[in-house]
């Protein structure tokens, strides 16, 4: 089966910190389905938990309101 590229491309290697969150069962099921499709598309096994930070990062990168807001000094 040939699949179009997914919005979330191959995953980069990054430094991580562990967080936990609760989500609806339906979202967990969709994340697992997306992980399966991602693995088929890019030939690398990946689980839903690994995808979440990359999805959030992609979402925030495309959020115009967020990106236009002033950033606090670090």
C-alpha positions in Angstrom: 0.0 0.0 0.0 1.4 3.4 -1.0 0.7 6.2 1.5 1.0 9.9 1.0 3.5 11.7 3.2 2.1 12.6 6.6 2.1 16.1 8.0 4.4 14.9 10.7 7.5 13.7 8.9 10.3 11.5 10.1 11.1 12.2 13.8 14.3 14.0 14.7 16.4 12.9 17.7 16.0 15.4 20.5 16.7 15.9 24.2 13.6 15.1 26.3 12.0 15.6 29.6 9.2 13.3 30.9 5.7 14.7 31.3 2.4 13.0 31.8 -1.1 14.0 30.8 -4.6 12.6 30.6 -6.6 12.4 27.3 -9.9 10.9 26.1 -9.8 7.2 25.1 -10.8 8.2 21.5 -7.7 10.5 21.3 -5.4 7.7 22.5 -6.9 5.4 19.9 -6.3 8.0 17.1 -2.8 8.5 18.3 -2.1 4.8 18.2 -3.6 4.6 14.7 -1.5 7.6 13.6 1.6 5.9 15.0 0.9 2.7 13.0 0.5 4.8 9.8 3.6 6.8 10.6 5.6 3.5 11.0 4.2 2.2 7.7 5.0 5.4 5.9 8.6 5.9 7.2 9.6 2.3 7.9 10.5 3.0 11.6 8.4 1.7 14.5 7.1 4.4 16.7 4.6 4.5 19.5 1.9 7.1 20.2 3.7 8.6 23.2 6.8 9.3 21.1 4.7 11.2 18.6 2.9 13.6 21.0 5.7 16.1 21.6 6.4 16.3 17.8 2.7 16.9 17.1 2.6 19.6 19.8 5.7 21.2 18.4 4.3 21.2 14.8 0.9 22.6 16.1 2.6 25.4 18.0 4.9 26.2 15.0 1.8 26.8 12.8 -0.2 28.8 15.4 -0.1 32.4 14.2 -1.5 33.8 17.4 1.1 32.0 19.5 3.9 33.0 17.2 2.9 36.7 17.1 2.6 36.9 20.9 5.6 38.5 22.7 8.1 36.0 24.0 9.2 36.2 27.6 12.9 36.8 28.1 14.9 33.8 29.2 
